């Protein structure tokens, strides 16, 4: 068990977008710099969505303008539509992650689109991203369950995977936005998507709402996934998903993987220190286990 696993840090975007604290642009940039110092080389650094819908991401253009571009970090911008894609390109995003949606109830509330409309939007916007010479990835939100409609059919995921493939996305994430997945769901859905779109790199995005996130990471890796989204401190959630809590914590994932012999390039002690710093600027405890218990051996 020594293959490298890529950690995509989502704290500056998915982590902060639903936190009760309001960090300044300067604090967000310090958060990003601390993550980079801890070995993070790919992260979601902001999103270009309606500031009325997600006010905590309203300064994403300023965040991207203040990034230290001398570092090798790939800074991902999230977008939901053409306007967001154009703003992300103008901001100098290293990568654009377009959001597809697997549930109609969540999709209409989160981005005003059905699953089919989100696929059409991706195919429409993809040429803009390719013309700009920026890598394109996609995330299927509520891929394991919709907070309003309940169960999501696997066939919806495979249809969306075909759309991502048609749009020439290089990577597709299955997002457990509301934290309902179990390891058995993870195996079944990743295997189905891989069979439907074998040329797409696959990425896993889990929330720990019901305590299964680390088990789901393990299951995804058993299905051949080696790109994992995680958020320092386990912060996060979605403004449009009732009771959705934070992402799986970066330091918890890294601890599990390092103990098993996998390579992540992340300095675990530095990540724990960043989670503790984060508590001070957010003004509340973070949920990760490692920020409380520390690593082992000490």
Residue, then its C-alpha position, 0 to 999 in steps of 0.5 A: x500500500x504505497x501508491x500516491x494518493x492526491x489530496x484536494x484541499x477544499x477548506x477555503x471553498x467548501x469549508x468556509x462557504x457555510x461556516x458561521x464565521x466571516x473571514x476576511x480576504x486576508x484571513x482566507x489568504x493566510x489559511x491558503x498559505x498555511x495549507x500550502x506550507x503544509x504540502x497542499x498542492x491542489x485546492x479549491x480556493x474560491x467559487x464564482x457563484x451568486x454572492x446573494x446565494x453564497x455571500x461568504x464566497x463574494x470575495x473570491x476574485x480578491x482571494x485569487x488576486x492575492x494568491x502567491x503565484x510563485x508556488x506550484x499550487x493549482x488553485x481550483x475555482x468552482x462554477x455553476x454556469x457560464x457567468x461563473x466560468x467567465x469570472x473564474x477564467x478572468x480571475x486566473x483560476x488554475x482549474x475550473x470545477x463545474x458542478x453537475x447535480x444528481x437530484x432535481x430537488x437539490x438542483x433547483x434550489x442550489x443552482x436552478x437546474x435539473x440534472x439534465x440542465x446541469x449536463x447541458x450547461x457543462x457541455x455549453x461552457x466547456x469550450x470556454x474553458x478549453x479555449x482558455x487552456x484551463x483544465x476542466x473537472x466536474x463534481x456531481x453533487x448529491x450523488x448518493x442522495x438528495x435532501x429533498x427527493x431522497x434516493x438517487x438512481x445510479x443511472x443518473x450518475x452514469x448519464x452525467x458521467x457521459x456528459x462530463x466525458x462529452x465535455x472533455x472534462x479530465x476528472x469527475x468527482x462523486x460528491x456525497x453532499x449530505x453525508x448519506x453514503x455507506x461504503x457499499x454505496x461507494x463501491x457500487x456507484x464508483x464501479x458503475x461510473x467507471x464502467x460508463x466513462x472509463x477514460x475519466x479520472x475519478x475523485x471522491x468527495x465525502x461529508x461526515x454528517x453521519x460518521x461514515x466518511x473515513x469508511x467511504x474514503x477506504x471504500x473509494x480507494x478499494x474501487x481504485x480512486x486515488x484522488x480524495x477531497x478533504x477539508x482542514x479541520x473538517x469544516x464545511x457544509x452546504x447552504x442549500x442542504x439542511x443539516x449537512x455538516x462538514x467535509x471529511x477532515x484532511x488531517x484525519x484522512x492523511x493520518x489514516x493513509x499514512x498509517x497504511x503506507x500511502x503517500x500524500x505529500x502532506x505534513x500531518x503535524x502542519x495540518x493539525x497546527x493549521x486546524x488549531x489555528x483555524x479554530x482561533x480565527x473561526x471562533x469555534x472548535x473544529x470537528x476533526x479528531x486529529x486536532x483533538x487527539x493528535x497524531x500517533x506515535x507522538 
